[in-house]
Amino acid sequence: MTSQIPAIEALHVTRRYGNTVALDNVSFTVPQHGIVGLLGRNGAGKTTLMSILTGQDRADAGSVQVLGHNPYEHPATLGQITFIRDNQRYPEDYKLRHALEAASIFHEHWDQALADRLVDLFRLPTKTGIRKFSRGQLSSVGITIGLASRAPITFFDEPYLGLDATARQHFYDTLLADYAEHPRTILLSTHLIDEMESLLERVVVLDQGRVVLDTDVAEAKAQYCQLAGMRGAVEGVVGSAAVLRRHEVGGLLSVVVASPLTEHMQQAAKAAGVEASPVSLQQIVAALGAADQDVAAA
Amino acid sequence: MFDESRPIFQQLAEWLEDGILRGDFVEGAPVPSINELAAFHRINPATANRAVALLSDAGLLEKRRGLGMFVTVGARETLLRSRQQEFATHFVTPLLQEAGRIGLSRNDVIRLIEQENQA
């Protein structure tokens, strides 16, 4: 496993379910070692993409490679992967220890001490059957397995469902600390973008099965800005820049535009009495997910 | 700790600069490691690395092999000079703009500064 091989490479991946196109010609590359966010609205194709990347589903067209191999029915590659789904099922009679033991068998880098620490932090019950666990407790089991597996390629699909604020903080802190000591590739999907943005180095944003953004987080934020004020004034400053999202109430208008917040734009905004500001990653992702609807409606 | 005004790595770089100016990080002494900065601020280590690289490129931090990053001798003086140069743009200009918007004259502003100074 040399570091030149990308961790993940998707080339022109298309997946259809009947008449629905879940993934439409998706291409992107994730180099080894990094925490990458897979973002987008419900139904954007995130889970489908993760399923294909982890060999649990196959593309109708295009190809995926994980550490240089197609993961589908390739045990050596699958052994390098952990996939924590939001709806993981466990056998009826399983207790926590059975789930952890099963995971430890499949992952050569398994760290039992880390698993024990997480079980403690999440206050997971050890005597109750997993089938009686709450949504948040199930998420905690997934996070424990996902981190303690220490797999070179780790996928988390909305790992935080039902988790309280303290538990989420434990997750983020442990993720960062363990990642720092054992660098690996972590691809995680999330809707809690404001909360998790600072953990991410790169983002891939999907909308309606297509990649609409694939870049460094700081770069992404430098490509957009927000303008708000009286409608006429805002429209004057926007000029020919591409508007992703319009939010209009009465004579007031705010827009997210695909344009850097340049000195020129700041001066134009100031002169027109328009407020020009940077946008958060969450605002960008929300705008990308609504772009066609908002602008068409305007 | 960070806001949306600028990229996180720039805000962390400024946080480190503030620490040097305040004397939290002393010349010739080490600053927290990349992993410590990442863990403390709950940010990606690559982001912490970019912030440290900014200060290192500016000659404010230096790498000591196997020991980490140290505050360069003279870093505080360099920072003081550059912050003094930026003071007018960052503080005085916005102050006078706001004063103008709300109808305070230059003399009013000067009087207020003197009052505040005595308080």
Interface residues (C-beta under 8 A of the other chain):
Chain A: G34 I35 Y172 D173 L176 A177 Y179 A180 E181 S198 L199 L200 E201 V217 A218 K221 A222 S277 P278 V279 S280
Chain B: F2 E4 S5 R6 P7 I8 F9 I34 N35 A38 A39 H41 R42 I43 N44 P45 A46 T47 R50
